């Protein structure tokens, strides 16, 4: 730990602490990632917390581990799709080849349970007494060898037995072996694991950066009261779209993280190109301090298998939400704009012809400004 001078090297962690603080100010819970790319929109609309009891399991017996294998995130074995050839061969020699006898004993127990269930089903069908349970020790060697030859042809069953014995992280391979399924052998297909596509996380799925369980709570504004939507957040356009340089999608940064824009907003149509919002995504802003900035609505946040924070964003649903945030921060010279517009005088009666009409006066409240919130003193 120490150098040759017996001094411990250290660096400032202020960048990490500030990033954590900025993320926690978003009040955004961590959700279970999508199983495939087609489910990203579903995760944004109906996020599921990583702290749900059916998936956040770290200590379990073999039967419980098998029943929740498509939901849990912690496994004893590695994720094979993320290993290199050298790592896979080393893992085979060290952890797999030495368990050959244990795996054969495990298959005997599985075969005994299948025979017991088969005999009971046949007895119920023939209206006969229930036969006794088949023991693994009563299975002959020839019967067991026939069973091994049978499951070697059914790759889906063999993969499930190997995966459950070694407690491997899930893989999305069920559909590849449907053609090898044996006729008459029932199979149960559950929903694929959300960690089957990109692998399980290296830490807890929340990564310890947020302990909120749901985004369904109301934000209370000091003037306008409970809000229907959460406040939008200012994002920075780190790199606008430029096909010439290979940037086909604008890169947006929020609270120190790169955000993922929804699929339906990937294509910038001709109508969006001529709007101020589309112009900030297409053109490099050299006049504003820090570059172009836009306001986005936060949909969900997930942690991928490498530990990266993925934040999904979308355009604000209501344009007034952006004005409310700007008014609160006193940006763009906005002072009580939304407040005064909501309290404008009603329709006035037409004035007589001999009296000049007086211009309608706006209210002069100072609510909603930066000074009234005391932000100018910070």
GUVEXRO-905907 format. One record per atom (N, C-alpha, C): residue in three letters; y, x, z. Coordinates in steps of 0.001 Angstrom, whole numbers, padded with zeros to 6 digits, always signed. Last residue first. Layout:
<atoms>
ALAYXZ...
</atoms>
This chain:
<atoms>
UNK+032567-027102-002298UNK+031385-026238-002160UNK+031652-024905-002812UNK+034592-028798-002798UNK+034765-027897-001655UNK+033591-026951-001480UNK+033946-030537-004771UNK+034901-029485-005117UNK+035118-028502-003991UNK+032348-032450-003692UNK+031689-031345-004382UNK+032653-030226-004743UNK+033188-034738-002440UNK+033356-033485-001726UNK+032689-032303-002395UNK+033227-037123-003700UNK+031930-036696-003152UNK+032042-035395-002363UNK+035860-037168-004570UNK+035446-038149-003560UNK+034101-037813-002952UNK+035871-035118-006484UNK+036619-034938-005250UNK+036146-035905-004169UNK+034334-036135-008554UNK+033861-034940-007876UNK+034580-034736-006545UNK+034147-039733-008331UNK+034680-038477-008842UNK+034118-037313-008034UNK+033365-042133-007233UNK+032531-041543-008265UNK+033056-040257-008835UNK+036500-043721-006694UNK+035104-043555-006375UNK+034378-042901-007554UNK+039115-044280-006942UNK+038755-042870-007100UNK+037292-042638-006779UNK+040516-047016-008733UNK+039672-046485-007676UNK+039322-045020-007971UNK+042248-048445-010353UNK+042594-047060-010033UNK+041762-046520-008891UNK+041400-050456-013176UNK+041472-050215-011739UNK+041660-048730-011471UNK+043543-050814-016007UNK+042276-050423-015406UNK+042456-050238-013908UNK+045363-053439-017434UNK+045325-052295-016554UNK+043901-052051-016065UNK+046250-054340-020660UNK+045346-054577-019541UNK+045181-053297-018724UNK+049710-054517-021568UNK+048374-053898-021707UNK+047542-054107-020447UNK+051277-057610-022044UNK+051200-056373-021261UNK+049801-055782-021417UNK+052950-059132-024753UNK+051698-058950-023984UNK+051673-057598-023287UNK+056198-060419-024360UNK+055371-059362-024941UNK+054106-059199-024116UNK+056998-063717-024723UNK+056748-062658-023752UNK+055826-061641-024391UNK+057119-065682-026564UNK+058376-065022-026267UNK+058207-063907-025246UNK+054543-066648-026715UNK+055023-065848-027833UNK+056295-065103-027489UNK+052544-066197-023674UNK+053477-066938-024562UNK+054079-066022-025615UNK+049246-064684-023763UNK+050622-064758-023264UNK+051481-065596-024207UNK+046003-065977-023208UNK+047020-065491-024175UNK+048422-065703-023635UNK+044346-064800-020275UNK+044866-065902-021074UNK+045901-065373-022050UNK+041773-062266-020284UNK+043084-062778-019908UNK+043494-063936-020824UNK+038531-061734-019016UNK+039371-062088-020181UNK+040672-062756-019750UNK+038666-059596-016042UNK+038050-060526-016974UNK+038978-060838-018134UNK+039075-056102-015432UNK+039531-057482-015307UNK+038872-058347-016357UNK+036234-054016-014625UNK+037407-054346-015412UNK+037789-055809-015200UNK+034116-052870-013299UNK+035030-053712-012528UNK+036321-053990-013304UNK+032748-051234-014995UNK+032009-052355-014435UNK+032905-053308-013660UNK+034668-049324-015522UNK+034250-050202-016609UNK+033486-051408-016095UNK+034781-048011-013062UNK+035916-048830-013486UNK+035535-049755-014620UNK+032262-046722-013008UNK+032656-047649-011944UNK+033775-048573-012416UNK+032263-045062-015193UNK+031284-046135-015131UNK+031695-047178-014114UNK+034467-043413-014415UNK+034428-044115-015691UNK+033476-045298-015639UNK+035197-041772-012231UNK+035027-043212-012030UNK+035030-044001-013351UNK+035831-039272-014379UNK+036140-039707-013026UNK+036112-041224-012998UNK+035019-036588-016432UNK+034720-037980-016099UNK+035023-038240-014631UNK+035298-034080-017514UNK+036497-034777-017086UNK+036266-036223-016699UNK+032762-033065-017891UNK+033461-033593-019063UNK+034703-034399-018675UNK+031612-033811-014551UNK+031576-033065-015804UNK+032318-033814-016904UNK+031208-034647-011914UNK+032558-034429-012397UNK+032611-033647-013688UNK+028772-035357-010920UNK+029073-033926-010948UNK+030485-033630-011424UNK+028916-038104-011249UNK+028650-037553-009924UNK+029022-036080-009846UNK+029310-038297-013996UNK+030355-038762-013096UNK+030171-038181-011701UNK+026874-037370-014908UNK+028085-036624-015230UNK+029233-037030-014307UNK+025246-039444-013929UNK+025060-038077-013446UNK+026300-037235-013730UNK+026262-041610-015391UNK+026301-041642-013929UNK+026158-040241-013355UNK+025718-040876-018018UNK+027113-040980-017586UNK+027231-040978-016072UNK+022939-041034-018018UNK+023577-039739-018238UNK+025025-039762-017784UNK+022616-043757-017646UNK+022108-042839-016629UNK+022707-041444-016789UNK+023535-044945-019958UNK+024396-044999-018779UNK+023926-044033-017699UNK+021497-044821-021820UNK+022589-043828-021908UNK+023508-043842-020704UNK+018197-045024-020799UNK+019478-045725-020771UNK+020598-044701-020861UNK+016246-043078-021217UNK+016010-044457-021650UNK+017326-045214-021769UNK+016700-039760-022451UNK+017025-040804-021465UNK+016820-042200-022038UNK+013805-038230-023975UNK+015210-038614-024014UNK+015495-039705-022989UNK+011532-036357-021894UNK+011840-037279-022985UNK+013314-037618-022922UNK+009101-033906-020783UNK+010410-034552-020762UNK+010520-035509-021937UNK+006840-032269-018725UNK+007008-033141-019871UNK+008317-033911-019734UNK+006188-029031-017737UNK+007008-030200-017453UNK+007183-030984-018748UNK+003883-026928-016460UNK+004208-027625-017702UNK+004923-028923-017339UNK+003508-023830-015056UNK+004014-025175-014787UNK+004450-025788-016110UNK+000558-021835-015163UNK+001886-022152-015664UNK+002240-023604-015343UNK-002017-021155-014481UNK-001033-021232-013417UNK+000370-021529-013882UNK-003923-021322-016414UNK-003360-019996-016171UNK-002305-019996-015083UNK-004498-024021-016621UNK-005526-023140-016068UNK-005007-021733-015775UNK-001421-025732-015634UNK-002534-025432-016526UNK-003465-024406-015882UNK-000083-028362-013884UNK-000352-026922-013790UNK-001555-026640-014677UNK+002506-030756-014711UNK+001123-030354-014503UNK+001047-028835-014399UNK+004686-033484-014501UNK+004532-032038-014368UNK+003072-031741-014047UNK+006544-036021-016294UNK+005423-035560-015471UNK+005434-034042-015451UNK+009236-036770-017103UNK+008099-037686-017155UNK+006979-037265-016216UNK+012700-036728-016812UNK+011466-036046-016450UNK+010325-037051-016383UNK+015084-036945-019376UNK+014351-037663-018331UNK+013036-036946-018074UNK+017863-034756-020000UNK+016542-035303-020303UNK+015992-036034-019087UNK+020816-033596-021517UNK+020212-034286-020379UNK+018901-034928-020827UNK+021617-030313-022717UNK+021347-031729-022916UNK+020730-032296-021648UNK+023580-027597-023904UNK+022881-028262-022800UNK+022757-029743-023115UNK+023986-024421-025510UNK+023978-025873-025531UNK+023141-026453-024410UNK+025248-021575-023549UNK+024567-022244-024657UNK+024605-023749-024532UNK+026771-020391-021585UNK+025330-020469-021383UNK+024579-021157-022502UNK+029524-022239-022431UNK+029061-021191-021535UNK+027565-021376-021262UNK+029912-022962-025922UNK+029684-023389-024543UNK+029154-022228-023711UNK+029903-021604-028373UNK+031174-021883-027709UNK+030988-022263-026244UNK+027553-021385-029691UNK+028158-020132-029224UNK+029453-020355-028466UNK+024655-022986-030224UNK+025980-023232-029651UNK+026509-021936-029056UNK+022786-023311-033066UNK+023054-022435-031931UNK+024489-022615-031474UNK+021342-026429-033999UNK+022339-025382-034198UNK+022543-024594-032918UNK+019467-028298-033246UNK+019316-027634-034545UNK+020228-026434-034708UNK+020082-029437-030862UNK+018709-028968-031031UNK+018510-028193-032322UNK+022689-030234-031214UNK+022425-029211-030200UNK+021016-028645-030320UNK+022356-032245-033128UNK+023020-031008-033497UNK+022786-029895-032508UNK+021184-034300-031687UNK+020388-033580-032670UNK+021033-032279-033103UNK+023401-035029-030126UNK+022161-034596-029484UNK+021280-033820-030459UNK+025322-035794-032008UNK+025581-034634-031138UNK+024320-034119-030470UNK+023713-036489-035190UNK+024179-036910-033884UNK+024473-035682-033025UNK+022496-035748-037496UNK+023942-035895-037538UNK+024504-036423-036230UNK+019782-035751-037020UNK+020437-034481-037342UNK+021955-034566-037233UNK+018781-038256-036728UNK+019090-037511-035512UNK+019870-036233-035799UNK+018332-039035-039349UNK+019293-039789-038558UNK+019710-039025-037305UNK+016349-037332-040213UNK+017682-037165-040785UNK+018734-037915-039982UNK+014370-036304-037322UNK+014660-037032-038542UNK+016080-036814-039005UNK+012477-033952-036032UNK+013891-034318-036001UNK+014245-034979-037322UNK+009481-034293-034471UNK+010110-034296-035782UNK+011547-034790-035659UNK+008943-034629-031751UNK+008816-033311-032347UNK+009558-033227-033675UNK+008884-036997-030488UNK+010198-036403-030656UNK+010126-035019-031294UNK+006289-037687-030147UNK+007065-038534-031051UNK+008484-038009-031245UNK+005396-035819-028274UNK+004994-035671-029668UNK+005862-036496-030600UNK+007932-034629-025931UNK+006851-035518-026373UNK+006594-035392-027864UNK+008389-031184-024973UNK+008932-032424-025508UNK+007791-033302-026001UNK+007971-029334-022167UNK+007241-029836-023330UNK+007857-031151-023759UNK+010001-026607-020936UNK+009551-027995-020928UNK+008844-028328-022238UNK+009852-023750-019047UNK+009890-024243-020416UNK+009261-025628-020443UNK+011843-023409-016083UNK+010563-023588-016750UNK+010794-024072-018178UNK+014269-023433-014720UNK+013562-022170-014835UNK+012214-022257-015505UNK+015137-026078-014970UNK+014881-025525-013632UNK+014073-024232-013695UNK+014173-026165-018249UNK+014600-027006-017133UNK+014186-026333-015829UNK+014659-025487-021674UNK+014413-024952-020337UNK+014988-025853-019264UNK+013224-025886-024836UNK+014085-026458-023811UNK+013684-025878-022461UNK+013181-025026-028116UNK+012676-024616-026809UNK+013686-025039-025756UNK+012398-026965-031022UNK+013374-026405-030083UNK+012734-026094-028731UNK+010074-025862-033385UNK+010344-026847-032352UNK+011340-026255-031369UNK+009841-023772-035095UNK+009743-025111-035670UNK+010020-026200-034648UNK+010868-020771-035611UNK+010980-021703-034488UNK+011002-023117-035066UNK+010961-018985-037715UNK+009653-019384-037214UNK+009683-020308-036030UNK+013373-018508-038846UNK+012905-017526-037867UNK+011563-017903-037248UNK+013605-020747-040500UNK+013672-019415-041081UNK+013172-018336-040150UNK+013662-022923-038838UNK+012430-022672-039585UNK+012429-021276-040180UNK+014821-023417-035872UNK+015205-022599-037027UNK+013932-022221-037765UNK+016030-025153-033092UNK+015071-025118-034194UNK+015638-024321-035360UNK+017292-023050-030423UNK+017275-024225-031301UNK+016264-024061-032427UNK+016425-022047-027326UNK+016312-021596-028712UNK+016268-022832-029605UNK+017288-023276-025011UNK+017103-021827-025034UNK+017040-021286-026455UNK+019210-025586-023958UNK+018552-025318-025237UNK+018436-023799-025376UNK+018717-026748-020693UNK+019368-025769-021560UNK+018548-025590-022834UNK+019314-029877-019059UNK+018428-028845-019601UNK+019210-027946-020543UNK+019926-031945-016347UNK+020511-031125-017403UNK+019546-030006-017785UNK+018207-034970-015848UNK+018414-033579-015444UNK+018973-032811-016630UNK+018688-038313-014616UNK+018349-037358-015663UNK+018774-035963-015222UNK+017380-039982-011771UNK+018490-039304-012453UNK+017987-038336-013518UNK+015027-042635-012411UNK+015412-041414-011713UNK+016563-040735-012464UNK+016004-046066-012786UNK+015391-044835-013279UNK+015835-043661-012412UNK+017302-047915-011179UNK+016046-048288-011823UNK+015280-047063-012294UNK+018698-047186-007984UNK+018670-046991-009426UNK+017294-047345-009978UNK+020548-048711-005384UNK+019239-048270-005922UNK+019249-048252-007446UNK+024134-048035-005699UNK+022948-048509-004999UNK+021653-048012-005630UNK+026509-047123-006655UNK+025816-048133-007445UNK+024519-048614-006815UNK+027332-045269-004655UNK+028218-046336-005111UNK+027436-047467-005766UNK+025276-043500-004033UNK+026225-043894-002979UNK+027144-045041-003381UNK+022017-044464-005164UNK+023327-043912-005494UNK+024343-044371-004448UNK+018766-043747-004511UNK+019887-044556-004044UNK+021199-043846-004348UNK+015812-044014-006285UNK+016937-043143-005948UNK+018135-044027-005624UNK+012597-045117-005340UNK+013936-045439-005816UNK+014928-044375-005373UNK+009391-044123-006607UNK+010320-044327-005501UNK+011708-044511-006105UNK+006893-042992-007975UNK+007366-044366-007861UNK+008159-044536-006564UNK+005616-040631-008283UNK+007027-040679-008701UNK+007646-042053-008538UNK+003523-039399-005620UNK+003836-040418-006616UNK+005299-040304-007018UNK+003169-037311-003895UNK+001969-037931-004446UNK+002280-038946-005532UNK+004527-034063-003295UNK+004736-035482-003549UNK+003496-036068-004221UNK+004413-031382-002989UNK+003434-032165-002246UNK+003702-033664-002345UNK+004750-028523-004986UNK+005192-029882-004708UNK+004063-030630-004015UNK+003656-026028-005080UNK+005094-026125-005362UNK+005631-027528-005119UNK+000938-025548-004838UNK+001766-025464-003645UNK+003253-025601-003881UNK-000579-026042-007031UNK-000025-024689-006912UNK+000902-024550-005719UNK-001974-028332-007516UNK-000544-028470-007235UNK+000172-027127-007175UNK-004623-027511-007882UNK-003883-028058-009027UNK-002397-028269-008768UNK-005131-024304-006333UNK-005089-025757-006200UNK-004248-026333-007342UNK-005811-021910-008920UNK-005478-022256-007546UNK-005634-023766-007403UNK-006626-021903-011480UNK-007019-020742-010697UNK-006677-020936-009225UNK-007969-024985-012850UNK-006872-024121-012386UNK-007394-022979-011535UNK-010461-025105-015528UNK-009932-025492-014212UNK-008813-024558-013776UNK-009824-025560-019092UNK-010372-024864-017947UNK-009758-025321-016637UNK-009033-027048-021259UNK-008326-025788-021007UNK-008813-025051-019777UNK-010996-029137-021339UNK-010387-028611-022552UNK-009788-027230-022329UNK-011807-029838-018757UNK-012799-029383-019716UNK-012206-028736-020949UNK-010195-030952-016888UNK-010173-029491-016959UNK-011197-028955-017959UNK-010646-033637-016868UNK-009337-033192-017364UNK-009225-031683-017474UNK-013922-034447-018070UNK-013081-033859-017040UNK-011728-033460-017623UNK-014617-037558-019700UNK-014609-036105-019647UNK-013616-035599-018607UNK-016246-040303-018188UNK-015050-039768-018804UNK-015008-038258-018629UNK-019832-040210-018604UNK-018609-040507-017882UNK-017420-039961-018671UNK-022748-041353-019740UNK-021584-040596-020197UNK-020365-041084-019432UNK-026104-041095-019181UNK-024876-041685-018663UNK-023703-040779-019026UNK-028995-041846-021029UNK-027986-040880-020615UNK-026745-041624-020166UNK-032521-042399-021367UNK-031157-042892-021098UNK-030251-041767-020612UNK-034606-041804-023929UNK-034159-041174-022687UNK-032724-041615-022405UNK-035133-042909-026408UNK-035732-043529-025240UNK-035347-042906-023927UNK-035002-039899-028208UNK-035012-041355-028278UNK-035745-041907-027050UNK-033013-037194-027158UNK-034341-037752-027334UNK-034274-039273-027296UNK-030319-035694-028902UNK-030788-036544-027807UNK-032147-037148-028141UNK-029189-034242-030906UNK-030427-033710-030333UNK-030975-034571-029202UNK-026781-035452-031537UNK-027867-035543-032513UNK-029192-035048-031962UNK-025126-034751-029442UNK-025614-036122-029502UNK-026783-036256-030474UNK-023917-032327-029044UNK-025370-032374-028936UNK-025906-033798-028945UNK-021190-032619-029158UNK-021820-031704-030112UNK-023331-031831-030129UNK-020318-034238-027095UNK-020397-034833-028432UNK-021088-033923-029433UNK-020283-032443-024905UNK-021254-033536-024957UNK-021415-034089-026368UNK-018472-030452-024463UNK-019517-030176-025466UNK-020499-031323-025595UNK-016167-029399-022820UNK-016186-030602-023655UNK-017183-030392-024796UNK-017250-028246-019647UNK-016923-027960-021036UNK-017006-029257-021825UNK-016569-027509-016170UNK-016973-028381-017282UNK-016509-027856-018627UNK-017932-024710-014398UNK-016784-025534-014745UNK-017092-026314-016015UNK-021178-024844-012891UNK-020227-024311-013854UNK-019068-025269-014047UNK-023370-024699-011030UNK-022076-025284-010692UNK-020984-024700-011579UNK-025893-024008-011685UNK-024958-022901-011471UNK-023573-023382-011053UNK-026943-026624-011856UNK-027598-025626-011021UNK-026654-024473-010695UNK-025267-027917-013643UNK-025325-028392-012260UNK-025990-027368-011345UNK-025726-026434-015988UNK-024376-026534-015436UNK-024402-026973-013978UNK-028451-026837-016410UNK-027946-025478-016171UNK-026572-025531-015509UNK-028447-029624-016827UNK-029228-029034-015736UNK-028726-027635-015397UNK-026776-029859-019065UNK-026392-030497-017806UNK-027157-029909-016630UNK-028247-028482-020999UNK-026942-027967-020592UNK-026507-028582-019266UNK-030498-030151-021211UNK-030641-028776-020734UNK-029306-028213-020258UNK-029340-032483-022270UNK-029978-032521-020950UNK-030102-031116-020373UNK-028418-031458-024738UNK-027484-032088-023810UNK-028057-032119-022393UNK-030659-030554-026087UNK-029683-029581-025621UNK-028712-030187-024609UNK-033770-031109-026253UNK-032633-031963-025919UNK-031558-031083-025279UNK-035534-029045-026456UNK-035144-029711-027686UNK-033935-030631-027467UNK-035903-028386-023844UNK-035340-027356-024729UNK-034906-027955-026054UNK-037184-030563-022774UNK-035735-030455-022536UNK-035110-029334-023367UNK-039841-030044-023737UNK-039129-031273-024079UNK-037623-031103-023913UNK-040621-027667-022631UNK-040518-027748-024086UNK-039716-028973-024511UNK-040625-028484-019938UNK-039696-027446-020390UNK-039526-027477-021903UNK-042710-030346-019975UNK-041360-030803-019662UNK-040313-029774-020106UNK-044840-028659-020503UNK-044502-029693-021484UNK-043087-030220-021246UNK-044784-027204-018131UNK-044505-026511-019393UNK-044170-027519-020489UNK-045524-029207-016298UNK-044194-028602-016197UNK-043826-027872-017491UNK-048127-029747-017081UNK-047117-030796-017131UNK-045707-030204-017112UNK-049274-027242-016551UNK-049240-027741-017931UNK-048211-028866-018075UNK-049039-027078-013791UNK-048317-026122-014628UNK-048232-026596-016064UNK-048548-030269-012136UNK-049355-029147-012636UNK-048504-028255-013535UNK-047040-031461-009262UNK-046901-031317-010716UNK-047668-030085-011160UNK-047050-031428-006543UNK-048191-032067-007209UNK-048125-031953-008729UNK-044654-030370-005705UNK-045850-029534-005557UNK-047064-030128-006269UNK-042854-032414-005967UNK-042787-031306-006922UNK-044034-030442-006852UNK-044230-035708-005671UNK-043775-034449-005084UNK-043772-033351-006139UNK-043375-039026-006210UNK-044012-037847-006783UNK-043392-036600-006163UNK-043865-041673-003905UNK-042959-040724-004550UNK-043723-039497-005026UNK-046273-044292-004676UNK-045595-043313-003802UNK-044744-042342-004613UNK-045533-047356-006512UNK-046336-046162-006225UNK-045573-045210-005319UNK-045236-050709-005657UNK-044460-049497-005919UNK-045314-048277-005576UNK-047622-052949-007213UNK-047012-052321-006037UNK-046293-051021-006402UNK-046572-054628-010276UNK-047555-053934-009458UNK-046860-053351-008224UNK-045342-055738-012561UNK-045507-056518-011331UNK-046626-055947-010466UNK-044678-054182-014677UNK-046043-054740-014691UNK-046352-055572-013444UNK-042083-053464-013906UNK-042273-054179-015161UNK-043646-054864-015216UNK-042587-052069-011584UNK-041817-053304-011498UNK-042005-054140-012761UNK-043995-049905-012694UNK-044659-050793-011735UNK-043916-052111-011595UNK-042016-048694-014307UNK-043203-049253-014937UNK-043939-050214-013996UNK-040231-047878-012289UNK-039794-048820-013317UNK-040976-049486-014000UNK-041834-046073-010889UNK-041336-047267-010231UNK-040882-048319-011237UNK-042269-044098-012837UNK-043409-044839-012294UNK-042940-046124-011596UNK-039606-043166-013219UNK-040367-043747-014335UNK-041539-044581-013835UNK-038982-042160-010730UNK-038210-043286-011261UNK-038938-043960-012407UNK-040892-040089-010607UNK-040866-041140-009593UNK-040125-042370-010100UNK-040121-038503-012781UNK-041433-039153-012781UNK-041481-040293-011765UNK-037599-037667-011873UNK-037708-038461-013093UNK-039052-039176-013175UNK-038313-036198-009599UNK-037485-037396-009453UNK-037556-038272-010692UNK-039767-034141-010839UNK-040431-035021-009882UNK-039624-036307-009678UNK-037765-032886-012322UNK-038863-033552-013028UNK-039609-034504-012102UNK-036235-031844-010229UNK-035646-032829-011137UNK-036732-033600-011869UNK-038048-030056-009128UNK-037537-031154-008321UNK-036931-032253-009200UNK-038361-028346-011328UNK-039521-029086-010804UNK-039069-030275-009954UNK-035812-027262-011527UNK-036284-028158-012580UNK-037515-028936-012144UNK-035830-025664-009215UNK-034863-026764-009333UNK-035311-027761-010398UNK-037747-023806-009901UNK-038004-024701-008768UNK-037051-025901-008802UNK-036346-022594-011993UNK-037601-023279-012277UNK-037972-024229-011133UNK-034234-021486-010548UNK-033959-022517-011545UNK-035227-023283-011912UNK-035534-019582-008990UNK-034848-020696-008325UNK-034565-021829-009314UNK-036402-017843-010994UNK-037389-018587-010199UNK-036747-019776-009476UNK-033893-016899-011920UNK-034823-017587-012817UNK-035833-018406-012026UNK-031788-015496-010858UNK-032064-016832-010314UNK-033048-017603-011178UNK-031169-013171-012147UNK-031853-013043-010857UNK-032241-014391-010254UNK-029698-013975-014316UNK-031078-013547-014531UNK-031849-013414-013219UNK-027128-014591-013127UNK-027983-015613-013735UNK-029437-015172-013809UNK-025552-012521-012102UNK-025609-013787-011381UNK-026630-014781-011916UNK-025795-010147-013638UNK-025577-010068-012196UNK-025877-011375-011467UNK-026199-010783-016323UNK-027056-009798-015676UNK-026953-009867-014149UNK-024163-012697-016791UNK-025570-013036-016987UNK-026481-012078-016214UNK-021844-011196-016321UNK-022148-012328-015438UNK-023608-012757-015573UNK-022003-009419-018465UNK-022071-008897-017096UNK-022416-010003-016099UNK-021695-011242-020573UNK-022935-010463-020445UNK-023090-009883-019030UNK-019061-012187-020033UNK-020201-013106-020048UNK-021517-012360-019881UNK-017493-009902-020248UNK-017556-010605-018972UNK-018759-011540-018916UNK-017932-009330-022983UNK-018323-008388-021946UNK-018435-009044-020586UNK-016864-011604-024225UNK-018279-011269-024399UNK-018760-010311-023321UNK-014701-013403-021898UNK-014954-012548-023047UNK-016450-012234-023138UNK-014245-016818-020897UNK-014767-015473-020649UNK-014916-014707-021953UNK-013589-019464-021215UNK-012507-018526-020970UNK-012950-017104-020712UNK-015917-020889-021451UNK-015061-020786-022633UNK-013919-019797-022442UNK-016984-020901-018859UNK-017567-020031-019875UNK-016658-019856-021086UNK-015678-020633-015846UNK-015465-021436-017054UNK-015861-020577-018251UNK-018093-019902-013197UNK-016901-019673-014020UNK-016785-020705-015140UNK-019150-021708-010192UNK-019354-020909-011390UNK-018085-020772-012212UNK-018126-023389-008259UNK-018619-022073-007862UNK-018777-021151-009062UNK-015075-025220-008596UNK-016453-024964-008986UNK-016836-023557-008536UNK-012632-027697-008262UNK-013189-026470-007702UNK-014663-026362-008039UNK-011868-030170-009208UNK-011276-028997-009849UNK-011893-027687-009362UNK-013465-033328-010047UNK-013047-032257-009141UNK-012571-031042-009925UNK-014328-035006-012133UNK-013017-035219-011520UNK-012542-034024-010711UNK-016911-034700-012976UNK-015920-034907-014024UNK-014519-035144-013469UNK-018382-034529-010657UNK-018235-033312-011453UNK-017222-033468-012575UNK-019024-036344-008717UNK-017594-036178-009027UNK-017367-034937-009895UNK-021776-036241-008460UNK-021159-037531-008746UNK-019688-037409-009147UNK-022324-033586-007795UNK-022790-034100-009076UNK-022091-035405-009442UNK-021242-033413-005256UNK-020703-032548-006306UNK-021113-033039-007679UNK-022871-035163-003877UNK-021475-035522-004080UNK-020848-034678-005176UNK-025254-033674-003945UNK-025200-034998-004546UNK-023758-035433-004809UNK-024583-031291-002587UNK-025001-031239-003979UNK-024896-032599-004662UNK-021524-031778-000626UNK-022937-031469-000787UNK-023303-031555-002261UNK-018300-030177-000303UNK-019161-031301-000651UNK-020603-030827-000713UNK-014979-029343-000287UNK-016215-029156+000461UNK-017085-030386+000241UNK-012889-030123-001926UNK-013211-028698-001846UNK-014523-028429-001126UNK-011326-032465-003924UNK-012469-032220-003036UNK-012796-030735-003085UNK-009537-034413-005374UNK-009135-033264-004563UNK-010200-033011-003498UNK-010616-036747-006477UNK-010619-035513-007247UNK-010285-034263-006457UNK-010474-038850-004714UNK-011669-038763-005551UNK-011727-037482-006365UNK-007986-038652-003446UNK-009183-038276-002699UNK-010417-038145-003585UNK-005224-037072-005055UNK-006091-038237-004887UNK-007435-037806-004302UNK-003553-035001-005596UNK-003981-035145-004209UNK-004818-036402-003983UNK-002591-035068-008099UNK-003689-034129-007873UNK-004208-034209-006446UNK-001843-038365-009303UNK-001574-037238-008421UNK-002816-036361-008264UNK-001267-039361-012532UNK-002206-039443-011416UNK-002050-038180-010579UNK+001086-041231-014489UNK+000638-039973-013871UNK-000276-040227-012681UNK+001499-042957-016983UNK+000752-043294-015773UNK+000236-042000-015131UNK+003140-041680-018894UNK+003394-043077-018507UNK+002722-043438-017190UNK+002146-039081-019075UNK+003571-039273-018822UNK+003867-040693-018359UNK-000516-039558-019652UNK-000182-038885-018392UNK+001285-039084-018053UNK-000217-040666-022194UNK-000742-041495-021115UNK-000432-040882-019761UNK+000660-038487-023667UNK+001572-039608-023491UNK+001109-040518-022360UNK-001643-036920-023551UNK-000415-036440-022926UNK+000576-037576-022706UNK-003967-037568-024834UNK-003723-038225-023562UNK-002436-037765-022893UNK-004344-036006-027052UNK-004016-037409-027277UNK-003688-038147-025986UNK-005170-033547-026179UNK-003778-033663-026606UNK-003366-035108-026814UNK-007208-034211-023265UNK-006983-033684-024604UNK-005540-033962-024984UNK-006826-034741-020531UNK-008096-034211-021005UNK-008008-033629-022395UNK-003844-033717-018823UNK-004525-034549-019802UNK-005814-033890-020262UNK-003747-032939-015265UNK-003464-032707-016687UNK-004266-033623-017591UNK-002420-034797-012593UNK-003650-034288-013202UNK-003401-034092-014692UNK+000862-033786-011460UNK-000117-034755-011936UNK-001345-034043-012484UNK+003175-033296-008919UNK+002251-032647-009833UNK+001131-033627-010174UNK+006410-034969-008750UNK+005053-034672-008265UNK+004223-033991-009334UNK+009694-034018-008380UNK+008702-034329-009398UNK+007311-034003-008865UNK+012278-033383-007444UNK+011487-034462-006843UNK+010415-034950-007808UNK+013939-031321-008162UNK+013645-032318-009188UNK+012902-033519-008635UNK+013969-029591-006061UNK+015112-030496-006179UNK+014897-031543-007260UNK+011752-028077-006603UNK+011648-029078-005549UNK+012831-030033-005556UNK+012808-026385-008572UNK+011776-027352-008930UNK+011656-028444-007870UNK+014653-024899-007078UNK+015134-025740-008169UNK+014087-026774-008573UNK+012906-023568-005333UNK+013899-024492-004795UNK+014423-025425-005883UNK+011464-021979-007134UNK+010779-022978-006318UNK+011761-024011-005777UNK+013568-020384-008072UNK+012836-021250-009003UNK+012087-022336-008252UNK+014269-019067-005730UNK+015239-019962-006355UNK+014571-020898-007346UNK+011939-017599-005296UNK+012361-018590-004305UNK+013379-019559-004884UNK+011915-015949-007575UNK+010827-016902-007336UNK+011244-017989-006343UNK+014289-014490-007239UNK+014107-015287-008448UNK+013006-016323-008265UNK+013914-013180-004805UNK+014898-014260-004869UNK+014733-015106-006115UNK+012323-011108-004061UNK+011659-012313-004576UNK+012633-013471-004695UNK+012765-007659-004575UNK+013351-008921-004150UNK+012618-010086-004819UNK+010079-005454-003770UNK+011081-005981-004691UNK+011591-007307-004159UNK+008751-002427-002405UNK+008998-003873-002368UNK+010077-004200-003385UNK+006557+000028-001173UNK+007409-000446-002258UNK+007564-001958-002163UNK+006582+001669+001888UNK+006047+000542+001142UNK+007038+000103+000075UNK+006170+005048+002316UNK+007157+003969+002262UNK+006573+002861+001382UNK+004945+007537+002290UNK+004631+006569+003348UNK+005707+005488+003466UNK+005302+009018+000051UNK+006274+009248+001124UNK+006061+008291+002288UNK+003467+007962-001621UNK+003157+009273-001045UNK+004125+009640+000074UNK+003560+004437-000601UNK+003692+005529-001547UNK+003346+006849-000875UNK+001226+001994+000659UNK+002404+002847+000755UNK+002395+003892-000344UNK-001209+000815+000000UNK+000000+000000+000000UNK+001267+000854+000000
</atoms>
